[in-house]
Amino acid sequence: MKNFRIASILIFTFFALNAQVNLPDASINLALSPDAELIGSVTNGRGKPIDIFYNPQTENYETKSSFAEYGVSYNKAVDTFYLKIKWTSAKLINYITLGGTYPSQPQTDTAWKISYLKNGKYIVLDEGVGGWIDSGIYENNIPKPILTNELIISTGKSRSIHFRGRGSNARYSDSFDSETETKAVLIQLLPYEDSNNEIAELKEKVSQLKIDLNGLEAKTQIQADVLKTIISDAKYNKLRDSLKFDVLKKKFKLLETFIIENIDKATGDQIELIDD
């Protein structure tokens, strides 16, 4: 059982380091990551969620649309409106920007909230009434990165509510905005103080937990050859498709709390190691 516990620690840590912890990179908008899913509450309004996201690599919006906006139809009243970004693998985030409505559609009394998912519950990151959502730009440099696989921006009762991209040009002149310095919408992990140290500490944690697989006895619950296959294969999706995964997953879940406590010391946030 001791060997099983040590082996499980190594595997969980391997997943966290290789499959889930993104590194700081100002050129990447995490909302445009391959594993990101953009979900909005409006399907027959104006624009699509992808229309408002800025790509730092191209220095333009990800898609060329009419007005770089997403929301309800003009003058339509709604009780709630939201935009959600979901990731298959949890992301570290410390920088968020959002674009408020066009000036012709004021939102001075509109309540808004930005939340992220942690341990199955939504944690409010920020909230307010009016302000940036009324033709302005929201910019949040988060002092300590949050770790989540779901971020949601929502509003209360409103009329003509929408979000817009900022800092580039859409098709029509009303949307020409390339001179705006703060770009939006961005979801990023920017370089931050002690980021290199935290990454180094996480790698050191992995190093400390390494074991000699050849020393595992035959009676160990997980055979050494299975462990070697898992550890040598960084493709998490391939593992998920394996017939062995369901059995391993049940065993690993029993030790998840222990693993999270150890990894928390290096990252400061909980890492969701295996999806339900």
N, C-alpha and C positions, 0 to 999 in steps of 0.2 A: 504493500500500500504506500510505503514511503517513496518508492521509485515512481509509482503512478502519480503521486502528488507533485514530485519534482518535475516529471515529464510534462504534466499539465501546465505547470507554471511557465515552462519554456515555450510551449506551443502558444499559449495565450499571449505571452509577451511578444512572440514572433509576429502574431497577427496584428497586434497593436502597432508595432514598429513599422512593418512592411505594408500593411493594408489600410491603415486608418489614420496615421498621424501625418498630415500634410505639412510641408515645410514653408517658411515665409517666402513669398514671391510676389513682388509688386506688379508683375506682368500678367498675373492670373486672376480672373474673376471667377470665384468658386461657383457662382450660379451657372456658369457656362461649362463646368466640368462634365466629362462624359457620363458620370453617374448621377448628375443632377436632373431633377424633374421639376418643372415649373407648373404650378397649379393655381388657377384663379377662380374666383366665384362667379365670374361673368363669362358666358359663352356666346351670347349674341349682343355684344355691345360695340365698343370701338377698340380696334387693335387686338393684339395677342400679348401674353406676358413677355415673350421673347423680344418684343419690339422695344422695350424700354431699357434693356441691359447694355451697358457699355463694355466694349472689349479693349483693354489696354494694349493688346498686341497689335491690333489694327488701327487703334486710335479712332474708333468709330463705333456706332451702335452695331450690335451683332447682326441685325437685319435692317434692310432699308425699307421703311414704312412711310406712310403719308405724314404722320405727325409724331412718331415716337411716343405713343401714349397707349395706355391700357386702362379700361374702366367701363362704366355704364354709358349708355347713350346720353346725348346732350339733354339736359333738363329732366332726366329720369330720377325719381326719388327711390331710395332703397334704405332698408333698416341696417344692413351691414354689407361690407365689401372687404375682400381679402385677397392677398397674394401670398402663396406659400412656395418655399423652395425646400425640396427634400433631396437627401443624398443617400445612396446605398451605403457608403462608408462615411462615418462621422467626420466632420471637418472642424479644425481649429479656426476661429474667426476673431479678428480684432479691429476690423474696419468695415463700416457700413455707410453707404450713401443712398439717398432716395430723392426722387424729384417730385415736388408737389404739383398741383394742378396749374393749368393755364390761367392767367390773370382774369380772363373774362368769365371764369366760373369759380368765384370765391368760396372758401371753405373756412371762414373765421370761426365758426361754431362747431366744426366737425371734430369729434373725438377720434384719436388714433392710438394704436398700441403696437409695439414690436415685441414679440415673444419668441423664445426658443424652447425646444423640447429637451428635457433632461429627466432621466429615470421615469419616463412615461408621463411626466407632467410638464405643462407649459410654465416657464419662468418668464416674468415680465422683465424685459431689458430696459424699456423706456416707454413712456406714454405721455399724452398731453391732449390739448385742445387747440385747434388752429395752428398758428406758428408756421413751421416749414411746409405743412400740407397746403397752406394757402399761398400758392405760387412761389414757394421758397425751395430750399434744398436742405435735406437732413444729412448731417455728417456726424458720425460717432466714432471717435478713436477710443476703443475699449481698452482700458489700462491693462487688464489681464485677459488673455484670450479665452473665449468660451468654447466648449466642445459640444457639438450637436449634430444631429442628422436631419434637423427640421427647423426652419425659421419661418415665421409668419408675420406679415404686416397687415393689420386689420383696422377698420374704421367703424364708427357707429352710424347713426342716421345721417343721411346726407342727400344732396341732389347734385347731379352731374359729376359725381366723384370719379377721379381717375388718378393714376400715377403717370409720370412722364420721364423720359430719358433727358439727361442734361449733358451739355458739353460737346455736342456734335450737331450735324444737320440731317434732318429727314428730307422728304421730297418737297414739301411746301415751305414757302418763305417764312410763314408764321412760326415754323419750328427751327429756323436757323439759329443755332446756339453754340457754335464752335468756339466762340470767344470766352465762354464761361469756363473758369479755371477748375472748379470742382465738378468732376465727372460723376454721372449717375446713370443707371443704378449699378453700384459696385458692392460685392460681398467678397472680402479679402482677408488674407493673413499677411500683414505687412511685417517687415523686420521690426523687432522690438527689443527693448533692453533685456538682457539675460536670455534671449531666445536661443542663442548658440549654447549657452550653459545648460539650459533645460534639455535640449536635444542630446547634448553630450551625456547628461545624467541618465537619460532614458536608455541610451546605448550602453552605458556602463551597467545599468540594471540588467539588461539582457546578458551582458558578458558575465556578470556575477551568477546568473541563474543557469548558465550552461552546464551540461552534464555529459559524462562519458557514456554514450549510447551503447557502446560495446560491453559495458559493465552491467547492463540490465539482465536480470535473470529471466529464464524462460517462463517462470510462473507470474511475471509481471502482467498486469491486466492488459496493458497495451504493448504489443510486441515491438522490439527494437526496429525491425524493418519497416513497420508502419510509421513509426516516429521519423525515421530517416526520410521517408517519402514525403511526409508532411512538411518537415523543416526545409527540405531542399526545393520544395515547390512553392514559389512565392505567389502563384496564381490562385487566389482565394476562391474564385468562381469554379475553378477546376476541382478544388477540394469539395465544394458544395455539391457538385454533381456526382461525387464518388459514392458508391454504395456503402462505404464505411462511415460516411459522414454522420448519418443519423445516430448511429450507435455512439460514435465519439462525442457528438454534441451533447447527448444526455449525460455522459460521464463528466464532460467539461463543465457543464452548468453547475454541478455540485460544488465546484471549486471557484466559481466565478467571483464570489465575494472576496475570497482571499487574494485572488490575482489583482482585482481592482484596487484593493487597499495598498498593494505593493506598487502598482503603476502610478497611483495617485501621488505618491511621494515625489515622483519625477515630473509629472505633468500638472498637478494641482487641480485636475478635473477628472470626472469619471469617464472612462472609456467603455463604450458599449462594445463588447468584444465579439459577440456572436448574435446575429439577428434571431428574433423569434420566428 
